[in-house]
Every structure is written in structure tokens, then in C-alpha cells.
Amino acid sequence: MAVCIREFRIAKDHASAIRLWETAGNGVHVGPSDTAAEIEKKLQRDPDLFLVAEAEGRLVGTVIGGFDGRRGFIYHLAVLPEYRQRGVGGQLMDEVETRLRAKGCIRCYLLVMTDNRDALNYYEKRGWQLMNDLPLAKDLL
């Protein structure tokens, strides 16, 4: 199965990405930041860090990277169930990590729910380390 990793295109990919995220299972949630208008803001900042995996003419995976000039962040790694365990997520992560490194990013974060053992195991195998500190969050809506 040939998978192409490419940059996200809002007109072509937004609806498919939303469907993927809505059905991704434990760990990926669709929220106010996932509207087309909010995604457009993301694309204005660093479009090269929002990647999709395409196979057989359809979107089968996504990952969103962010970089503020100091730290990186990973969001919405998701792969269609029928394409999991085939290396698609690894290809997406490898590419977004490569692109973050090229921007000068030396430390990156991602959030995983503590009860999402599959995701925690996946990321730990890829070299990510669990932090003991609890993150803080605030909605600015």
C-alpha cells in the first residue's frame, strides 16, 4: 500500500479530516479549534506542519504540528482504523518531527489522556517520555 504524506489543503481535506477525527476513538476530539476558520488561522502560521496521509485517493491519516519559535507541539495524530498497524502513523510522526527539527525545535510536547494506554504505549515506543507535571489549560473563548 503506497501512502503519500503531504501538506493539508483546506478545501480538499477539511471535511475528511473532521470525519476521521470524529471516529478516531479515544484521544482525538473535535472542538472549536477544528472549524475551517480556525484551521485557516493555523495554516497562515505554519502550513508545512499540518500533514495528511493519503492512500488510494483518500485521506487516511493526519497530524498537526505547531512551533512557536521555542517549543513544538503535536495534535490530532489519527489514522483510519483499517490503515492502523501499517506504519501510517509512524510516517506522519517521522515527517512532522523532521520538519520541526528543521525549524530549530529542540523540545516538543503532546497531550495524551492518562487512560489512553494504547496511545501512551505508542508514543513511549517512539521515544516520548511521560512527564510527571500536570498541564494547565484555559479556554479563551
C-alpha positions as CSV (number, residue, x, y, z in Angstrom):
1,M,0.0,0.0,0.0
2,A,1.5,3.3,-1.1
3,V,1.0,6.2,1.3
4,C,1.7,9.8,0.3
5,I,2.5,12.2,3.1
6,R,1.6,15.8,2.0
7,E,0.6,19.1,3.4
8,F,-3.1,19.6,4.4
9,R,-5.3,21.6,1.9
10,I,-8.3,23.1,3.5
11,A,-10.7,22.8,0.5
12,K,-9.8,19.2,-0.3
13,D,-9.1,17.8,3.2
14,H,-11.1,19.6,5.9
15,A,-14.3,17.5,5.7
16,S,-12.4,14.2,5.5
17,A,-10.2,15.2,8.5
18,I,-13.2,16.1,10.6
19,R,-14.8,12.7,9.8
20,L,-11.6,11.0,10.7
21,W,-11.2,12.9,14.0
22,E,-14.8,12.2,14.9
23,T,-14.4,8.5,14.5
24,A,-10.8,8.2,15.7
25,G,-11.8,6.8,19.0
26,N,-10.3,7.6,22.4
27,G,-7.9,10.5,22.3
28,V,-8.9,12.8,19.4
29,H,-11.7,15.2,20.0
30,V,-13.2,17.7,17.6
31,G,-13.6,21.1,19.2
32,P,-13.9,24.8,18.4
33,S,-10.3,24.9,17.1
34,D,-11.2,22.5,14.3
35,T,-13.6,24.7,12.3
36,A,-12.5,25.7,8.9
37,A,-12.0,29.3,10.1
38,E,-9.8,28.2,12.9
39,I,-7.8,25.8,10.7
40,E,-7.2,28.7,8.3
41,K,-5.5,30.5,11.1
42,K,-3.3,27.5,11.7
43,L,-2.4,27.3,8.0
44,Q,-1.4,31.0,8.0
45,R,1.2,30.3,10.7
46,D,2.9,27.1,9.6
47,P,1.1,25.2,6.9
48,D,4.1,22.9,6.5
49,L,3.4,21.3,9.9
50,F,-0.2,20.2,9.1
51,L,0.2,16.9,7.3
52,V,-2.1,14.2,5.9
53,A,-1.5,10.7,4.7
54,E,-3.3,9.8,1.5
55,A,-3.7,6.3,0.1
56,E,-5.8,5.0,-2.7
57,G,-7.1,8.6,-3.3
58,R,-8.4,9.2,0.2
59,L,-7.3,10.8,3.4
60,V,-6.3,8.0,5.8
61,G,-4.3,9.9,8.5
62,T,-3.5,13.3,9.9
63,V,-1.0,15.0,12.2
64,I,-0.8,18.7,13.2
65,G,2.4,20.1,14.4
66,G,2.9,23.6,15.9
67,F,6.0,25.6,16.6
68,D,6.1,28.9,18.5
69,G,9.8,29.5,17.8
70,R,10.8,27.8,21.1
71,R,8.8,24.7,21.6
72,G,6.9,22.3,19.4
73,F,3.5,20.7,19.9
74,I,1.7,17.7,18.2
75,Y,-2.0,17.5,17.8
76,H,-4.5,15.2,16.1
77,L,-2.4,12.2,15.1
78,A,-5.2,10.0,13.8
79,V,-5.3,7.1,11.3
80,L,-8.3,5.3,9.9
81,P,-8.8,2.0,11.7
82,E,-8.3,-0.1,8.5
83,Y,-4.9,1.6,8.0
84,R,-3.6,1.2,11.5
85,Q,-0.7,-1.1,12.3
86,R,0.7,-0.4,8.8
87,G,3.2,2.4,9.7
88,V,1.0,5.3,8.6
89,G,1.1,7.0,12.0
90,G,4.9,6.5,12.1
91,Q,5.3,8.0,8.7
92,L,3.3,11.1,9.8
93,M,5.2,11.4,13.1
94,D,8.6,11.0,11.4
95,E,7.8,13.7,8.9
96,V,6.4,16.2,11.3
97,E,9.3,15.6,13.7
98,T,11.8,16.1,10.8
99,R,10.0,19.4,9.9
100,L,10.0,20.6,13.5
101,R,13.8,19.8,13.8
102,A,14.4,21.8,10.6
103,K,12.8,24.8,12.2
104,G,15.1,24.6,15.1
105,C,12.7,22.9,17.5
106,I,14.6,21.0,20.3
107,R,11.7,20.1,22.5
108,C,8.2,19.0,21.6
109,Y,5.1,18.2,23.6
110,L,1.8,16.4,23.1
111,L,-1.1,15.6,25.3
112,V,-2.4,12.1,25.9
113,M,-5.2,11.2,28.3
114,T,-3.8,9.0,31.1
115,D,-6.4,6.3,30.4
116,N,-5.4,6.0,26.8
117,R,-2.9,3.2,27.3
118,D,-2.6,2.4,23.5
119,A,-1.5,5.9,22.7
120,L,0.8,6.1,25.7
121,N,2.5,2.9,24.7
122,Y,2.7,4.0,21.1
123,Y,4.4,7.3,21.9
124,E,6.7,5.8,24.5
125,K,8.0,3.3,21.9
126,R,8.7,6.3,19.7
127,G,10.9,7.8,22.4
128,W,8.4,10.2,24.0
129,Q,8.6,10.4,27.8
130,L,5.8,10.8,30.2
131,M,6.1,14.0,32.3
132,N,5.1,13.9,35.9
133,D,3.9,17.5,36.0
134,L,0.3,18.1,35.2
135,P,-0.5,20.5,32.4
136,L,-2.8,23.5,32.9
137,A,-5.3,24.7,30.4
138,K,-7.7,27.5,30.0
139,D,-10.3,28.1,27.3
140,L,-10.1,31.7,26.0
141,L,-13.5,31.7,24.2
